[in-house]
């Protein structure tokens, strides 16, 4: 119900995107807007009603809301809930024959307009490639890159195309490096430990380090540090937690040491980073 169609003959147009956090309990706005909305939850639950259908969006779940339909909240979204959102427009394209990408019919020698339906809701995306692509795109939107305004809609089209076919395409088996990334993603609150890696994977650290460096072009420790510092950036941007609490939450009991690590990663102190990044919905 209320599905959104993605068309390969015209790019979606982004209005705004960001990561937000609820500083206190609140209800989703009661509104009818002329843009579509994508919501992806990373912590907590977002409650929203589209028309007469109620949705609960849990961590690792993505929902698309269609323009022109009333959206509102019937249940309070709790303090501390965090989610990404995108507001975007889709223009109709005419004059080109339309085909389904799943069709087995021969492709005619004319421009082909392919349409794919965006899934209403996707689940189980925590740590997935789709989540990574979304986060990278939103970070890019808020960067100072010269090509940002030119490229951002292309990146969004790529993201939505992947969402449209998520779970349908055949995937390659996950490599050892991918599984190590999944493990380290879950160790952001812990100091790096070669011994824990060996116990978890029943492999020598030397072997894992060599394979990982070859496939990811990073050492295991560099990747783990990147994951922790990236989470620090998100917490600074999307929560009201003091720097000292963020430091402890990420496994750095010494706030000064955490601040030095963060400065090496981001080129500025945690406090400066927090002041430099806007957050809105």
C-alpha positions in Angstrom: 0.0 0.0 0.0 1.3 3.5 -0.9 4.3 2.1 -2.6 6.8 4.4 -4.4 8.0 3.6 -7.9 11.7 4.3 -8.9 12.2 5.2 -12.5 15.5 4.7 -14.3 14.8 7.5 -16.7 15.0 10.3 -14.1 16.9 10.8 -10.9 15.2 11.3 -7.6 15.9 14.8 -6.2 17.0 15.2 -2.6 15.7 18.0 -0.4 17.5 17.2 2.8 18.9 14.3 4.8 20.4 13.9 8.3 20.8 11.8 11.4 18.6 12.9 14.3 18.2 11.9 18.0 15.2 12.5 20.2 16.3 14.7 23.1 12.9 13.9 24.8 9.8 11.9 24.1 7.8 13.2 21.2 5.2 12.3 18.6 5.9 12.3 14.8 4.5 15.5 13.2 1.0 15.4 11.9 1.4 16.5 8.3 0.8 15.9 4.6 3.8 16.9 2.5 4.7 17.0 -1.2 7.9 15.0 -0.8 8.6 11.3 -0.1 10.4 10.3 3.1 12.8 7.5 3.9 13.4 6.6 7.6 16.1 4.3 8.8 16.4 3.6 12.6 19.7 2.9 14.3 18.5 2.9 17.9 15.1 2.7 19.5 11.7 2.6 17.7 10.1 5.2 15.5 6.3 5.1 15.4 4.5 6.6 12.4 1.1 6.2 10.8 0.7 6.7 7.0 -2.9 7.1 6.1 -4.6 4.4 8.2 -1.6 2.1 8.5 0.5 2.1 11.7 4.2 1.3 11.4 6.9 0.5 14.0 10.4 1.0 12.7 13.0 -0.8 14.9 16.8 -0.6 14.7 18.0 -1.9 11.4 14.7 -1.2 9.6 14.0 1.2 6.7 10.6 2.6 5.8 9.5 4.7 2.8 6.6 7.1 3.2 4.8 8.4 0.2 4.1 12.1 -0.5 0.6 13.5 -0.5 -0.6 11.1 2.3 -1.1 12.1 5.9 1.7 11.1 8.2 1.4 11.3 11.9 2.4 9.7 15.2 -0.1 7.9 17.4 2.6 6.7 19.9 5.5 8.6 21.5 9.0 8.2 20.1 11.1 7.7 23.2 14.1 9.9 24.2 17.4 8.6 22.8 15.9 7.1 19.7 18.2 7.8 16.7 17.3 7.6 13.0 18.4 8.7 9.6 15.9 10.4 7.2 15.8 11.6 3.6 13.2 13.9 2.1 13.1 13.5 -1.7 11.1 14.1 -4.8 10.4 11.8 -7.8 9.4 13.3 -11.2 7.4 11.4 -13.7 9.1 10.8 -17.1 7.0 10.3 -20.2 7.4 9.4 -23.8 9.6 6.3 -23.2 8.2 2.8 -23.2 8.1 1.2 -19.8 9.3 -2.3 -19.0 9.7 -4.3 -15.8 13.3 -5.2 -14.9 12.2 -8.7 -14.2 10.7 -9.2 -17.6 12.1 -11.9 -19.9 10.9 -10.1 -23.0 13.6 -9.0 -25.5 14.7 -5.4 -25.1 13.6 -3.3 -28.0 16.0 -1.0 -29.9 14.5 2.2 -28.3 15.3 3.9 -25.0 14.0 1.7 -22.2 12.3 3.0 -19.2 12.6 0.6 -16.3 10.5 1.0 -13.2 11.0 -0.8 -9.9 8.9 -0.6 -6.7 10.6 0.5 -3.6 9.8 -1.9 -0.7 7.6 -0.4 1.9 9.8 -1.7 4.7 13.2 -3.5 4.8 14.4 -5.3 7.9 17.7 -6.7 9.2 20.0 -4.0 7.8 22.2 -3.4 10.8 25.8 -3.8 9.6 24.7 -4.3 6.0 26.1 -2.9 2.8 22.9 -0.9 2.4 23.3 0.7 5.8 27.0 1.6 5.0 26.0 3.2 1.7 23.2 5.2 3.4 25.6 6.5 6.1 28.3 7.4 3.6 25.8 9.2 1.4 24.5 11.3 4.3 28.0 12.1 5.4 28.8 13.2 1.8 25.7 15.4 1.8 27.0 17.4 4.8 30.6 17.6 3.5 32.2 20.5 1.8 32.9 18.5 -1.4 32.7 20.7 -4.5 30.8 18.0 -6.5 28.3 17.3 -3.8 25.3 19.1 -5.4 26.1 17.5 -8.7 26.5 13.9 -7.4 24.2 13.6 -4.4 21.1 12.6 -6.5 23.1 10.0 -8.3 24.2 8.5 -5.0 20.6 8.5 -3.8 19.5 6.7 -7.0 22.1 4.1 -6.4 21.0 3.6 -2.8 17.3 3.3 -3.7 18.1 1.0 -6.6 19.9 -1.3 -4.1 16.9 -1.1 -1.7 14.5 -1.9 -4.5 16.3 -5.2 -5.3 17.4 -6.0 -1.7 17.1 -9.7 -1.0 16.4 -10.5 -4.7 19.8 -10.6 -6.2 22.2 -13.5 -5.6 24.9 -12.5 -3.1 28.5 -13.7 -3.0 29.5 -15.7 0.1 30.8 -13.4 2.8 34.6 -13.4 3.1 36.7 -13.8 6.3 37.4 -10.0 6.2 33.6 -9.2 6.0 33.0 -11.4 9.0 35.9 -9.8 10.9 34.3 -6.4 10.1 31.0 -7.6 11.5 32.7 -8.7 14.7 34.7 -5.5 15.2 31.6 -3.4 14.5 30.2 -5.1 17.6 33.3 -4.3 19.7 33.2 -0.5 19.6 33.0 -0.3 23.4 36.1 -2.5 23.8 39.8 -2.0 23.4 41.3 -3.9 20.4 42.3 -7.4 21.4 44.1 -9.8 19.1 43.5 -12.6 21.6 39.7 -12.2 21.4 39.8 -12.3 17.7 41.7 -15.6 17.8 39.3 -17.1 20.2 36.3 -16.0 18.2 37.4 -17.2 14.8 39.7 -20.1 15.9 42.4 -18.7 13.6 45.8 -17.2 14.2 46.0 -13.4 14.5 48.9 -13.3 12.0 46.8 -15.1 9.3 43.7 -12.9 9.9 45.8 -9.7 9.9 47.4 -10.6 6.5 44.1 -11.5 4.9 42.4 -8.4 6.2 45.1 -6.0 5.1 45.1 -7.5 1.6 41.3 -7.3 1.2 40.5 -4.1 3.0 43.8 -2.1 2.7 43.6 -1.4 6.4 45.2 -3.1 9.4 42.8 -4.7 11.9 43.6 -2.0 14.5 43.1 0.8 12.0 39.7 -0.5 11.1 38.7 -1.0 14.7 39.8 2.6 15.5 37.8 3.9 12.5 34.7 2.1 13.7 35.0 3.6 17.2 35.8 7.1 16.0 32.9 7.0 13.5 30.6 6.1 16.3 32.0 8.9 18.4 31.1 11.3 15.5 27.6 10.0 15.4 27.1 10.3 19.2 28.6 13.8 19.2 26.3 14.9 16.4 23.1 13.1 17.4 23.0 13.0 21.2 23.3 15.3 24.2 25.8 13.1 25.9 28.8 14.9 27.5 32.2 14.1 25.9 33.2 12.2 29.0 30.2 9.9 28.8 30.9 9.2 25.1 34.5 8.5 26.0 33.4 5.9 28.5 30.7 4.4 26.3 33.3 3.7 23.6 35.7 2.1 26.1 38.1 5.0 26.7 38.2 5.6 30.5 40.7 8.4 30.0 38.8 11.3 28.4 42.0 13.2 27.5 43.3 10.1 25.6 40.0 9.8 23.8 40.1 13.4 22.8 43.6 13.0 21.4 42.5 9.9 19.4 39.5 11.8 18.1 41.6 14.8 17.1 43.9 12.5 15.1 40.9 11.0 13.3 38.7 14.1 12.7 41.3 16.9 12.7 39.5 18.7 15.6 38.5 18.2 19.2 35.2 16.4 20.1 33.8 19.8 21.3 34.8 21.5 18.1 33.3 18.7 16.0 30.0 18.9 17.9 29.7 22.6 17.3 30.6 22.3 13.6 27.8 19.9 12.6 24.1 20.9 12.4 21.4 18.5 13.3 17.7 18.9 12.3 14.6 17.1 11.0 
